[in-house]
Amino acid sequence: MTETPFDTLVRPAGECLAYHRTAGKTPGIVFLGGFKSDMTGSKALALEEFAKARGQAFLRFDYSGHGASDGKFTEGCIGTWAADAIAALDALTEGPQILVGSSMGGWLMLLTALARPQRVAGLVGIAAAPDFTEDLMWEKFSHEVRETILREGSYAEPSSYSDDPYIITRRLIEDGRDHLLLRDPIRLSCPVRLLHGMRDPDVPWQVSIRLAEALETDDVRIALVKDGDHRLSREQDIALLRRTVGEMLDG
């Protein structure tokens, strides 16, 4: 599939965020991708088709240092990318929105909803990974890896999804600590749906249980996919995602 030309949102420092926006009715749908992923992934495109078929507004975009957006990935962090998401919500959408966050995008959708609760009609997490920089990276790193990050400022971690390693920076770890959510109640009142594969090698499905417990809203449902992996991008997984978002739209 050939990707269509994208539009850009200019940020205060002059850097541009790439995005695709589809006009339609509200609630709209905003897709937030994962760590080092971009807006051309199968879930983002499938949701875009789903939104067009229903006549719903839809937005997908790349954080700074991701995909077609300006910036270097290694200069980004959770705070940077959350600010990108909030800016995209503010500038590129109108009215209530359902935020759909995949992996790291699940953390960013929560931070966005906390910053703009009046704009969020609901949240859908796909292997949502709040606090992953601390719980799934730093706490699991060996002493040697921690020392490398502290001494050299970064560590190249092999990736299961790319020939290129993930560059884990000291800034990413330290900034992540300023945005941890699972240590306290998460003061959100909107409906939340969490989808998680039980064979996810990257983000244990128990993270979704922990997130559900932390959320103050009682309107939380979890769908565990026993044979599902981290991406949840198989045909049956996409069908579950569409169904989940559709039920939230239909209220």
C-alpha positions in Angstrom: 0.0 0.0 0.0 1.3 3.4 -1.0 0.9 6.0 1.8 -0.9 9.2 0.8 0.7 12.6 1.4 0.5 13.8 4.9 -0.3 17.2 6.4 1.9 18.8 9.1 1.2 20.6 12.4 3.9 23.2 13.3 4.9 23.1 16.9 6.2 26.2 18.9 9.9 25.4 18.3 9.2 25.1 14.5 9.3 21.3 14.2 6.5 19.7 12.3 4.3 16.7 13.3 3.0 14.6 10.4 -0.6 13.6 10.4 -3.6 12.3 8.5 -7.0 13.6 9.4 -10.4 12.5 8.2 -13.4 14.8 8.6 -16.6 13.3 10.2 -19.0 13.3 13.0 -18.1 13.1 16.7 -17.1 11.4 18.8 -14.0 11.3 16.7 -11.2 8.7 17.0 -7.6 9.5 17.7 -5.0 6.8 17.3 -1.8 7.0 19.4 1.0 4.6 18.2 3.7 2.8 20.2 7.4 3.3 20.9 9.3 3.9 17.7 6.2 3.0 15.6 4.4 5.3 13.2 1.0 6.2 11.9 1.2 3.7 8.9 0.7 0.6 11.0 -2.0 -1.9 10.4 -4.2 -0.9 13.4 -4.1 2.8 12.6 -5.0 2.1 8.9 -7.7 -0.4 9.9 -9.3 2.1 12.3 -9.1 4.8 9.7 -11.1 2.6 7.3 -13.6 1.8 10.1 -14.0 5.5 10.9 -14.6 6.4 7.2 -17.2 3.7 6.8 -19.1 5.1 9.8 -18.6 8.7 8.9 -16.6 9.4 12.1 -13.8 11.9 12.4 -10.4 10.2 12.6 -6.8 11.3 13.3 -3.5 9.5 13.2 -0.2 11.2 13.6 3.5 10.7 14.3 5.2 11.9 17.5 8.4 13.9 17.1 11.2 11.7 16.1 8.8 9.0 14.8 7.8 8.2 11.2 7.4 11.3 9.0 7.6 13.9 11.8 10.6 16.1 12.5 13.1 15.5 15.3 15.4 12.7 16.4 13.9 9.7 18.2 16.8 9.7 20.7 16.0 13.2 21.8 12.4 12.4 22.7 10.9 11.2 25.9 7.5 10.5 27.4 6.9 14.2 28.3 7.8 15.2 24.8 5.5 12.7 23.1 2.7 13.4 25.5 2.9 17.1 24.7 2.8 16.1 21.0 -0.4 14.1 21.6 -2.1 16.9 23.6 -1.1 19.5 20.9 -2.6 17.2 18.2 -5.8 16.8 20.2 -6.1 20.5 20.7 -5.2 21.7 17.2 -6.5 18.9 14.9 -9.8 17.7 16.5 -13.1 19.2 17.7 -15.6 17.9 20.2 -15.4 14.7 22.1 -12.8 12.1 21.1 -12.1 8.4 21.8 -8.4 7.9 22.2 -7.0 4.6 21.1 -3.5 3.9 22.4 -1.2 1.1 21.4 1.6 0.0 23.9 3.4 3.3 24.7 0.4 5.0 23.1 -1.7 3.6 26.0 0.5 5.6 28.4 0.3 8.7 26.3 -3.5 8.5 25.9 -3.9 8.4 29.7 -1.6 11.5 30.1 -3.6 13.2 27.4 -6.9 12.4 29.0 -5.7 13.7 32.4 -4.6 16.9 30.7 -7.9 17.3 28.7 -10.6 15.3 30.5 -13.4 17.4 29.0 -12.3 16.4 25.5 -12.2 12.7 26.0 -15.3 10.5 25.6 -13.5 7.2 26.2 -10.2 5.3 26.1 -9.2 2.1 24.3 -5.8 0.6 25.2 -4.1 -2.1 23.1 -1.4 -3.7 25.3 -1.3 -0.4 27.1 2.1 0.2 28.7 2.0 3.0 31.4 5.2 3.3 33.3 7.1 0.9 31.0 10.3 2.9 31.2 10.5 2.2 34.9 8.8 -1.2 35.3 9.6 -2.9 32.1 13.0 -1.3 31.3 14.9 0.1 34.3 13.8 -2.4 36.9 14.6 -5.3 34.5 17.9 -4.1 33.2 21.0 -5.7 34.5 23.5 -3.8 36.7 25.8 -3.6 33.6 23.1 -2.0 31.4 22.1 0.5 34.1 25.7 1.5 34.5 26.1 1.9 30.7 23.0 4.2 30.6 24.2 6.3 33.5 27.8 6.5 32.2 27.3 6.9 28.5 23.8 8.3 28.4 22.2 5.5 26.3 22.1 1.8 25.7 21.3 0.0 22.4 18.7 -2.7 23.1 18.0 -5.3 20.4 14.5 -5.1 19.0 12.3 -8.1 18.1 10.5 -5.9 15.5 13.4 -4.3 13.6 17.0 -4.9 12.6 17.8 -1.6 14.3 18.1 -1.6 18.1 16.1 0.6 20.4 18.3 3.3 21.8 17.3 3.7 25.4 18.5 7.0 26.7 19.1 8.2 30.2 16.7 11.1 29.4 13.9 8.6 28.5 14.3 6.8 31.9 14.6 9.9 34.0 11.7 11.8 32.3 9.6 8.7 32.5 9.7 8.9 36.3 8.0 12.3 36.1 5.0 10.7 34.4 4.4 7.5 36.3 0.7 6.7 36.8 0.3 3.3 38.3 1.7 4.3 41.8 -1.5 6.3 42.6 -5.2 6.5 41.7 -5.7 7.7 38.1 -8.4 10.3 38.3 -10.3 9.6 35.1 -14.1 9.1 34.9 -14.5 8.2 31.2 -15.2 4.6 30.0 -12.0 2.6 29.4 -11.6 -0.6 27.4 -8.3 -2.6 27.6 -7.3 -5.2 25.1 -4.3 -7.4 25.8 -2.7 -10.5 24.5 -1.8 -13.2 27.1 1.2 -14.2 25.0 2.6 -10.6 24.9 6.4 -11.0 25.4 6.9 -7.2 25.9 4.1 -5.9 28.1 2.7 -8.6 30.5 -1.1 -8.7 30.4 -1.1 -8.2 34.2 -0.2 -4.5 33.4 -3.8 -4.1 32.1 -5.2 -5.6 35.4 -3.0 -3.2 37.4 -4.2 -0.3 35.2 -7.8 -1.2 35.7 -7.3 -1.3 39.4 -5.7 2.2 39.4 -8.4 3.9 37.3 -11.0 5.7 39.4 -13.8 5.1 36.9 -15.8 1.9 37.4 -16.6 1.7 33.7 -13.5 -0.4 32.8 -13.6 -3.7 30.9 -10.6 -5.9 29.9 -10.6 -8.3 27.0 -7.7 -10.8 27.3 -6.8 -12.6 24.1 -5.3 -15.9 25.2 -3.2 -16.5 22.0 -2.6 -12.8 21.4 0.8 -11.3 21.0 2.0 -7.7 21.7 0.8 -6.2 18.5 -2.7 -7.7 18.3 -2.7 -7.0 14.6 -4.1 -10.3 13.2 -7.4 -10.2 11.4 -9.3 -11.4 14.5 -7.5 -8.9 16.7 -8.4 -6.0 14.4 -12.0 -7.3 14.4 -12.0 -7.1 18.2 -10.6 -3.6 18.1 -13.2 -2.4 15.6 -16.0 -4.0 17.7 -14.7 -2.4 20.9 -14.4 1.1 19.4 -17.8 0.7 17.7 -19.5 -0.3 21.0 -18.0 2.8 22.7 -19.1 5.0 19.8 -22.7 3.6 20.0 -22.7 4.2 23.8 
